[in-house]
Amino acid sequence: MKIRPETLSDCPAITEVNNLAFGQPNKGKLVENLRKNPKFIPELSLVAEIDWKIAGHILFFPVVIKLENSEEKEIMSLAPVAVLPEFQRQGIEGELIREGLKACQRLGYDSVIFLGHPEYYPKFGFKPANKWRITDPFGVPNEAFMALELKVEALEGAGGVVEYPGEFLEV
Ligand SMILES: CC(C)(COP(=O)(O)OP(=O)(O)OC[C@H]1O[C@@H](n2cnc3c(N)ncnc32)[C@H](O)[C@@H]1OP(=O)(O)O)[C@@H](O)C(=O)NCCC(=O)NCCS
């Protein structure tokens, strides 16, 4: 398996992976829409390629925390992550997350936010975001909204509400 940044020719397969994994067509559309946003970073849209087939995809997209003092702090959002049903339970998501976090670090990002299963993702270092008084705009249960520091104490004093671009809210 090879984990690598997307190329132009991967785009239709990435849409399909997201649609099939989530079982709904709006997830592929979300990735397509985010790709048109000037903040999209192709190096942080990674694919898992197996025998020339795109089996999985992960996207990291920069969002902001509206801090309590009304300043903003940039944080990377991890979403979506998807693996084709026939390739699931082989550790592909785990590899995508590990490689993706390394790529975020290489590009200088100091923290990541994620809405996901509270029992599974702590193994990658994610902790409930309310530890730092970071809250989500969707009103999900706190323990599902998680954050990870890629630099020591990156989120100290970063309490506030995470603001997602409109593309996330349209799906
Ligand atoms: C979630 C998903 C990406 C996991 O992909 P995967 O490649 O099968 O995951 P891995 O093989 O790395 O991890 C496997 C293990 O972690 C567990 N796991 C992985 N993701 C999980 C999740 N979101 N919730 C609960 N358990 C999870 C699996 O149960 C499995 O446990 P096992 O080893 O005891 O069988 C895949 O199932 C998928 O695409 N689902 C639909 C999209 C989705 O829900 N994405 C996550 C939110 S954005």
The ligand as an SDF file (V2000), in Angstrom:
LIG
                    3D

 48 50  0  0  0  0  0  0  0  0999 V2000
  -14.0740    4.4180    9.6150 C   0  0  0  0  0  0  0  0  0  0  0  0
  -13.2580    3.8200    8.4600 C   0  0  0  0  0  0  0  0  0  0  0  0
  -12.5150    4.9310    7.7420 C   0  0  0  0  0  0  0  0  0  0  0  0
  -12.2780    2.8150    9.0770 C   0  0  0  0  0  0  0  0  0  0  0  0
  -11.4430    2.3440    8.0420 O   0  0  0  0  0  0  0  0  0  0  0  0
  -10.5900    1.0170    8.2060 P   0  0  0  0  0  0  0  0  0  0  0  0
   -9.4840    1.0940    7.2220 O   0  0  0  0  0  0  0  0  0  0  0  0
  -11.4830   -0.1510    8.1760 O   0  0  0  0  0  0  0  0  0  0  0  0
  -10.0300    1.1730    9.6990 O   0  0  0  0  0  0  0  0  0  0  0  0
   -8.7660    0.4070   10.2560 P   0  0  0  0  0  0  0  0  0  0  0  0
   -8.6780   -0.9150    9.5680 O   0  0  0  0  0  0  0  0  0  0  0  0
   -7.5870    1.3020   10.2690 O   0  0  0  0  0  0  0  0  0  0  0  0
   -9.1840    0.2090   11.7670 O   0  0  0  0  0  0  0  0  0  0  0  0
   -9.7220   -0.9840   12.0920 C   0  0  0  0  0  0  0  0  0  0  0  0
  -10.0930   -1.0760   13.5180 C   0  0  0  0  0  0  0  0  0  0  0  0
  -10.4370    0.1490   14.1510 O   0  0  0  0  0  0  0  0  0  0  0  0
  -11.8430    0.2050   14.4020 C   0  0  0  0  0  0  0  0  0  0  0  0
  -12.3470    1.4640   13.8850 N   0  0  0  0  0  0  0  0  0  0  0  0
  -11.8490    2.1540   12.8570 C   0  0  0  0  0  0  0  0  0  0  0  0
  -12.5440    3.2890   12.6910 N   0  0  0  0  0  0  0  0  0  0  0  0
  -13.5150    3.2760   13.6020 C   0  0  0  0  0  0  0  0  0  0  0  0
  -14.5530    4.1610   13.9100 C   0  0  0  0  0  0  0  0  0  0  0  0
  -14.7660    5.3000   13.2320 N   0  0  0  0  0  0  0  0  0  0  0  0
  -15.3700    3.8440   14.9250 N   0  0  0  0  0  0  0  0  0  0  0  0
  -15.1800    2.7060   15.6330 C   0  0  0  0  0  0  0  0  0  0  0  0
  -14.2080    1.8290   15.3710 N   0  0  0  0  0  0  0  0  0  0  0  0
  -13.3810    2.1180   14.3840 C   0  0  0  0  0  0  0  0  0  0  0  0
  -12.4190   -0.9050   13.6490 C   0  0  0  0  0  0  0  0  0  0  0  0
  -13.5490   -1.4220   14.3310 O   0  0  0  0  0  0  0  0  0  0  0  0
  -11.2820   -1.9070   13.6270 C   0  0  0  0  0  0  0  0  0  0  0  0
  -11.2000   -2.5930   14.8110 O   0  0  0  0  0  0  0  0  0  0  0  0
  -10.6350   -4.0870   14.7850 P   0  0  0  0  0  0  0  0  0  0  0  0
   -9.1680   -3.9470   14.4570 O   0  0  0  0  0  0  0  0  0  0  0  0
  -10.9030   -4.5450   16.1560 O   0  0  0  0  0  0  0  0  0  0  0  0
  -11.3800   -4.8050   13.7120 O   0  0  0  0  0  0  0  0  0  0  0  0
  -14.1400    3.0530    7.4530 C   0  0  0  0  0  0  0  0  0  0  0  0
  -14.9030    2.1100    8.1410 O   0  0  0  0  0  0  0  0  0  0  0  0
  -15.0710    3.9800    6.6900 C   0  0  0  0  0  0  0  0  0  0  0  0
  -14.7110    4.4920    5.6270 O   0  0  0  0  0  0  0  0  0  0  0  0
  -16.2870    4.2320    7.2410 N   0  0  0  0  0  0  0  0  0  0  0  0
  -17.2190    5.1510    6.6370 C   0  0  0  0  0  0  0  0  0  0  0  0
  -16.7550    6.5810    6.7730 C   0  0  0  0  0  0  0  0  0  0  0  0
  -16.5340    7.0270    8.2130 C   0  0  0  0  0  0  0  0  0  0  0  0
  -17.3190    6.7360    9.1050 O   0  0  0  0  0  0  0  0  0  0  0  0
  -15.4170    7.7830    8.4440 N   0  0  0  0  0  0  0  0  0  0  0  0
  -15.0230    8.2200    9.7870 C   0  0  0  0  0  0  0  0  0  0  0  0
  -15.5650    9.5430   10.1660 C   0  0  0  0  0  0  0  0  0  0  0  0
  -15.0450   10.9010    9.1130 S   0  0  0  0  0  0  0  0  0  0  0  0
  1  2  1  0
  2  3  1  0
  2  4  1  0
  2 36  1  0
  4  5  1  0
  5  6  1  0
  6  7  2  0
  6  8  1  0
  6  9  1  0
  9 10  1  0
 10 11  2  0
 10 12  1  0
 10 13  1  0
 13 14  1  0
 14 15  1  0
 15 16  1  0
 15 30  1  0
 16 17  1  0
 17 18  1  0
 17 28  1  0
 18 19  1  0
 18 27  1  0
 19 20  2  0
 20 21  1  0
 21 22  1  0
 21 27  2  0
 22 23  1  0
 22 24  2  0
 24 25  1  0
 25 26  2  0
 26 27  1  0
 28 29  1  0
 28 30  1  0
 30 31  1  0
 31 32  1  0
 32 33  2  0
 32 34  1  0
 32 35  1  0
 36 37  1  0
 36 38  1  0
 38 39  2  0
 38 40  1  0
 40 41  1  0
 41 42  1  0
 42 43  1  0
 43 44  2  0
 43 45  1  0
 45 46  1  0
 46 47  1  0
 47 48  1  0
M  END
$$$$
